Amino acid sequence: MAKSTIVIDLEKLKIPYCGLGQLAHYLGQAIVKESHQRDLDITIFAREQDLSEFQGLASISPSVWKKEVFQRLYRWALPKPKPPIQLWHATHQQVKYLPLDACVPLVLTIHDLNYLREKSSSKLKRYHDRIQRLIYRADSIAAVSHFTADEIRDHFDLQGKPLHVIYNGTYDASRIEPAQPEFIDESTPFLFSIGQIVPKKNFHVLVDLIEHLPNHKLIVAGNRDAEYANFVRQRAEELGVTDRVILPGSVTDQERQWLYLNCEAFVFPSLNEGFGLPPIEAMSVGKPVFLAKRTSLPEVGGPHAFYWDEFSGDHLHQVYRDGMQAFNADPQHKDRLIRYAAQFTWEQAAKQYVDIYESILGEVESSGSSTNQTRNQVAA
């Protein structure tokens, strides 16, 4: 009898410097390790050129004809894959690939419903319908924060399916040797932020903060060629701080680690987050963190971050000044930040996901063929 396997969709390994790419890398490794400890067989769904960290594992390569939108048209005519697939984990809600066999159990991770705040009314229904189809198809759903879980309950029909909250984790910083980037002088105090440079990240307001801090620079790492990046540069020019606002583009893991370790503080005024890993990464090395009091960030930052209620230059500066005074006056604050961040680990997330896998596989084994008949009816 052919051996069965669990497929983990890590297709986003192809974009290593964005959030989903980092998640695919670190969560994928943790799930593989945890699954092997429990004697579960794992197959990675990703391009062959992206599998350097997953050598020795079986893999399935994406192709345009494997996209779910095409599968609806010709699924019935396809042979079942060998070895057979026991379960498929779609690791994000933007997933374009699902198992060819509509009877395969599906675990779906939803990171955010940011489209509710970002998309025009004409596009909302299309986004909504697509996620609802995925929820109908799934056997179990995971959200990366309680904020996201509450939004899912408010906006979708879960049909009684379980909804778990599984926090994302942080990488093991001890394994990364920091390297100073060429674009910053070690003696210059600077604020640091990182992420896709898109409007929802709200990075341009940090330029107003820097105007109030004449001895500081601002570094925002991310895709510096984006249209919004030009808007940030334009704002810096308007305020006469162009020489103190640095958009270096993507940085290496080693450079990112150096920037976390050497910044005066981490600043993250994002308007829409399903979770928000960078603040936790900064906390893990004991850096003070300043966040927008929006969406999931108060949940993720907890009582140890400082929060902006609005984004005028004066308010940004006041919160920053008061927060830094509080941080510097409390010798224990740094240690509390490190302890708090330590609870967010990919190993813990992997254990929770593999618990879900085993629960679903146990239910399928105990229910037998009647479950498959029901799946066939739903898929049709």
C-alpha positions in Angstrom: 0.0 0.0 0.0 1.4 3.5 -0.9 2.4 5.6 1.9 0.3 8.7 2.6 1.6 12.2 3.2 0.7 15.6 4.7 1.3 18.5 2.3 2.4 21.9 3.6 1.9 24.8 1.2 5.2 26.8 1.3 4.9 28.3 -2.1 5.6 31.7 -0.7 9.2 30.7 -0.1 9.7 32.3 -3.5 9.5 35.8 -1.9 11.8 35.3 1.1 11.9 38.9 2.3 8.2 39.5 2.8 6.1 38.4 5.7 4.6 35.3 4.1 8.0 34.3 2.7 9.5 34.5 6.2 6.5 32.5 7.6 6.9 29.8 5.0 10.6 29.5 5.9 10.4 29.4 9.7 7.0 27.8 10.2 7.8 25.2 7.5 11.0 24.2 9.2 9.3 23.9 12.6 6.3 21.9 11.3 8.7 19.5 9.5 10.7 19.0 12.8 7.5 18.5 14.9 5.9 16.1 12.4 9.0 13.9 12.2 9.0 13.7 16.0 5.4 12.3 15.7 6.3 10.1 12.8 4.1 12.0 10.3 5.2 12.1 6.6 5.5 15.6 5.2 5.6 16.8 1.5 6.5 20.4 0.7 4.5 22.3 -1.9 7.0 24.8 -3.4 9.2 25.5 -6.3 12.3 23.2 -6.6 14.7 26.2 -6.5 13.2 27.3 -3.1 13.8 24.0 -1.3 17.4 24.4 -0.1 16.3 24.3 3.5 14.1 21.3 3.0 16.5 18.9 1.4 15.6 15.2 1.5 11.8 15.9 1.8 9.3 15.0 -0.9 8.0 18.0 -2.8 5.3 19.0 -5.2 6.1 21.9 -7.6 3.5 24.5 -8.3 2.4 25.2 -11.9 -0.2 27.4 -13.5 -2.4 24.4 -14.3 -2.5 23.3 -10.6 -4.1 26.6 -9.5 -7.4 26.1 -7.8 -9.3 28.2 -10.3 -8.4 25.7 -13.1 -9.0 22.7 -10.9 -12.7 23.5 -10.7 -12.9 22.9 -14.4 -11.1 19.6 -14.8 -10.6 18.0 -11.4 -12.9 15.2 -12.2 -10.7 14.0 -15.1 -7.4 13.9 -13.1 -5.9 10.8 -11.6 -5.4 10.7 -7.9 -1.8 11.7 -6.8 0.7 9.1 -5.7 1.5 8.8 -2.9 -2.0 9.7 -1.7 -2.4 12.9 0.3 -3.9 12.6 3.8 -4.2 16.3 4.5 -3.3 19.6 3.0 -2.4 22.8 5.0 -3.1 26.1 3.1 -0.8 28.4 5.2 -2.4 31.7 4.2 -5.7 32.9 2.8 -4.2 34.2 -0.5 -3.5 30.6 -1.4 -3.9 29.8 -5.1 -3.4 26.0 -4.9 -5.6 23.3 -3.3 -5.3 19.5 -3.4 -6.5 18.0 -6.7 -8.6 15.5 -4.8 -11.5 17.5 -3.3 -11.9 14.8 -0.6 -8.5 15.6 1.0 -9.0 17.3 4.4 -7.9 21.0 4.5 -6.4 23.1 7.2 -6.7 26.9 6.4 -4.7 29.6 8.1 -6.2 33.1 7.8 -3.7 35.9 8.7 -6.0 39.0 8.3 -9.1 40.5 6.7 -7.3 43.7 5.9 -9.3 44.0 2.6 -12.3 45.0 4.7 -10.5 48.4 5.3 -8.4 48.6 2.2 -10.6 47.6 -0.8 -13.3 49.6 -2.5 -16.9 48.3 -2.2 -16.7 47.0 -5.8 -13.9 44.6 -4.8 -15.1 43.6 -1.3 -17.5 40.9 -2.5 -14.9 39.2 -4.7 -12.5 39.0 -1.8 -15.2 37.9 0.6 -16.6 35.2 -1.6 -13.1 33.8 -2.2 -12.4 33.4 1.5 -15.9 32.0 2.2 -15.2 29.3 -0.5 -12.0 28.4 1.3 -13.8 28.2 4.6 -16.5 26.0 3.1 -13.7 23.8 1.7 -11.7 23.7 5.0 -12.1 21.2 7.9 -10.4 23.5 10.4 -9.4 27.2 10.4 -6.6 28.9 12.2 -6.3 32.6 12.8 -3.0 34.3 13.8 -4.6 36.6 16.5 -7.8 36.9 18.5 -8.4 40.1 16.6 -8.4 38.2 13.3 -10.5 35.4 14.8 -13.1 37.8 15.9 -13.3 39.4 12.5 -13.7 36.0 10.9 -16.6 35.1 13.2 -18.2 38.5 12.4 -18.0 38.2 8.6 -18.1 34.6 7.7 -20.3 31.5 8.0 -18.0 28.9 9.7 -20.6 26.1 9.6 -19.6 25.1 13.1 -16.0 24.4 12.0 -13.4 24.8 14.7 -11.5 28.2 14.7 -8.1 28.1 16.5 -5.9 31.0 17.4 -2.2 30.2 16.7 0.2 33.0 17.1 3.1 33.4 14.7 6.6 33.0 16.1 9.9 34.8 15.8 13.2 33.4 14.3 16.0 32.3 16.6 18.1 35.4 16.6 21.0 33.6 18.3 21.7 31.8 15.0 22.1 35.0 13.0 25.4 36.8 13.1 24.6 40.6 12.8 26.3 42.5 10.1 26.3 46.3 9.9 24.8 47.7 6.7 26.9 50.2 4.7 24.2 52.8 4.7 24.3 53.6 8.4 27.0 55.0 10.7 27.1 53.1 14.0 27.5 56.3 15.9 24.3 57.8 14.6 21.2 57.3 16.7 18.4 55.9 14.6 14.8 54.6 14.6 14.1 51.4 12.7 11.1 50.0 10.9 10.6 47.2 8.4 7.9 45.9 6.1 6.3 46.2 2.7 6.4 49.9 1.9 2.7 50.2 1.1 0.1 52.7 2.3 -1.4 50.5 5.0 2.0 50.5 6.8 1.6 54.3 7.3 5.4 54.8 7.3 5.1 58.4 6.0 4.0 59.6 9.4 7.4 58.6 10.8 8.9 61.4 8.8 7.0 63.8 10.9 8.4 62.2 14.0 11.9 62.5 12.7 11.4 66.2 12.1 11.0 66.5 15.9 14.2 64.5 16.5 16.9 66.5 14.8 19.8 64.3 16.0 18.2 61.0 14.7 17.8 59.1 11.5 15.0 56.9 10.3 15.6 53.6 8.5 12.6 51.9 6.8 13.6 48.6 5.2 11.5 47.2 2.4 10.7 47.5 -1.3 12.0 51.0 -1.9 10.8 51.1 -5.5 7.1 51.0 -4.6 4.9 54.0 -5.4 4.3 54.6 -1.7 8.1 54.7 -1.1 8.2 57.7 -3.4 5.5 59.3 -1.3 7.6 58.8 1.8 10.6 60.4 0.1 8.5 63.3 -1.0 7.3 63.9 2.5 10.9 63.9 3.7 11.8 66.5 1.1 8.9 68.7 2.1 10.1 68.7 5.7 13.7 69.1 4.9 14.9 65.8 6.4 15.8 63.9 3.2 19.3 63.3 4.5 17.9 61.7 7.7 15.4 59.3 6.1 16.9 56.2 4.6 14.9 53.7 2.5 17.6 51.1 1.8 15.4 48.5 0.2 15.4 44.9 1.3 18.0 43.9 3.9 19.7 40.6 4.6 18.9 38.6 7.7 22.2 39.6 9.1 21.6 43.3 8.4 18.1 43.2 9.8 19.5 41.7 13.1 22.1 44.4 13.4 19.4 47.1 12.8 17.3 45.6 15.6 20.2 45.4 18.0 21.5 48.9 17.3 18.4 51.0 16.8 17.3 53.3 19.6 13.7 52.1 19.2 11.5 50.2 16.8 8.6 52.2 15.3 5.6 50.6 13.6 2.6 52.9 12.9 0.8 50.3 10.7 -2.9 50.7 10.2 -3.8 47.1 9.3 -2.2 44.0 10.7 -3.5 40.5 11.3 -0.6 39.8 13.6 2.6 41.9 13.2 5.9 40.0 13.6 8.4 42.9 13.5 7.4 44.3 16.9 7.9 40.9 18.5 11.3 40.6 16.7 12.4 43.9 18.2 11.1 43.0 21.6 13.1 39.8 21.5 16.3 41.8 21.7 14.9 44.2 24.3 14.2 47.2 22.2 11.4 49.7 23.1 8.6 49.4 20.6 6.1 52.1 19.5 3.0 51.0 17.7 -0.2 52.3 16.3 -3.2 51.4 18.5 -4.9 49.7 15.6 -6.2 46.2 14.6 -4.1 43.4 16.1 -1.1 45.5 17.3 -2.4 46.2 20.9 -2.9 42.4 21.3 0.5 41.6 20.0 2.4 44.4 21.7 0.5 43.8 25.0 1.3 46.1 28.0 5.0 46.4 27.2 4.7 48.5 24.0 4.0 52.2 23.7 1.0 53.3 21.5 0.1 56.1 19.3 -3.6 57.1 19.3 -3.2 59.4 16.3 -0.5 60.5 13.9 0.2 64.2 14.1 3.8 65.1 14.5 3.3 66.5 18.0 1.5 63.4 19.3 4.0 61.1 17.7 6.9 63.0 19.4 5.2 63.3 22.8 4.5 59.5 23.0 8.0 58.8 21.8 9.6 61.1 24.3 7.5 59.9 27.2 8.0 56.3 26.2 11.8 56.6 26.0 11.9 58.3 29.3 9.9 55.5 30.9 12.0 52.8 29.2 15.3 54.4 30.3 14.1 55.0 33.9 13.2 51.3 34.3 16.2 48.9 34.4 13.8 45.9 34.2 11.9 47.0 31.1 14.4 45.4 28.6 14.2 42.0 30.4 10.4 42.1 30.5 10.4 42.7 26.7 12.7 39.8 26.1 10.6 37.4 28.3 7.4 38.6 26.7 8.6 38.0 23.2 9.9 34.5 24.1 6.4 33.1 24.2 6.0 33.7 20.4 7.9 30.8 18.9 7.6 28.9 15.7 8.1 25.7 17.6 4.9 26.4 19.7 3.0 27.3 16.6 4.1 24.1 14.9 3.0 21.9 17.8 -0.5 23.5 17.7 -0.8 22.9 13.9 0.4 19.3 14.2 -2.1 18.8 17.0 -4.8 19.9 14.4 -3.4 17.6 11.8 -3.6 14.6 14.1 -7.1 15.5 15.3 -8.4 15.7 11.8 -6.7 12.5 10.7 -8.0 10.7 13.7 -11.6 11.8 12.9 -11.2 10.7 9.3 -9.9 7.3 10.3 -12.7 6.7 12.8 -15.5 8.0 10.5 -14.3 6.0 7.4 -16.0 6.1 4.0 -19.1 8.1 5.1 -16.8 11.2 5.5 -15.5 10.8 2.0 -19.0 10.5 0.6 -19.9 13.8 2.3 -16.8 15.5 1.0 -17.6 14.4 -2.5 -21.1 16.0 -2.2 -19.7 19.3 -0.8 -16.9 19.5 -3.4 -19.4 18.9 -6.3 
